[in-house]
């Protein structure tokens, strides 16, 4: 399997551990990653705020680059995936597509709409599959309890309302939960899995955003989990990087929960050294779990 990798802005500017672990693990699963040369922002910052048309253009441009190399686009970020899928639906309008293509022609690009956008979670669950992942696990997380947090832009009402993505169970999406269990860990169900992490409003309503983050951390703490696992850099940034601020809001000094990218844990289970997975870049107390593993 071969894909054009769209890592997104956050993984390239802050969440380095995510891209490190993805580039380390996916080739071991038989996936060849090709850099998307000349890629731009997905356009999410201008979505519904400054210029929706700019967002549509940026989606078309990134997909036109993928079409030029003849590959589907693999996204690592929930927001990137959401916004580009939404704009692909817009581009089914021939008049809009022709207008966008006139602009793209300046760069000798053309959008046809014949390539898929596929999120990393879908690659792991739908393309690779649980069976193959289980076969590659050398050191299972037996006896550990890890909560899944796929993030609201993946399966939320936002995506469902636009018919952008189908899950195996829209009311209780469990693809990430099953992937965690494939590593040998227990992964409990909990209703707060649908909650937003607060990333969208963290720049304007910091305290409210932190309260949203705290609802997830508190819920999983009450489940006695030993870590939270995600595949979204925005969710990771809130859950991993804001725990000290959350402790101040809740007054609960016991909230110290290790946060991992699934690709980090998959790599560890496959025998990849932790330093090659960017584990030293996690801000939450991941060593608390790793020392017992």
Secondary structure, DSSP 8 states (H G I E B T S, - for coil): -EEEEE-HHHHHHT-HHHHHHHHHHGGGGT-EEEE-TT----SGGGTTTT-HHHHHHHHHHHHHHHHHTT--EEE--HHHHHHHHHHHHHTTSHHHHHHHHHHHGGGT------S-EEEHHHIIIIII-HHHHHHH-SS--TT-BEEE---HHHHSHHHHHTT----S-SSS--HHHHHHHTTT-B----GGGGS--SGGGTTT-HHHHHHHHHHHHHHHHHTT-SEEEES-HHHHHHHHHSHHHHHHHH--TT----EEEHHHHHHHHTT--GGGGTGGG--S-HHHHHTT-
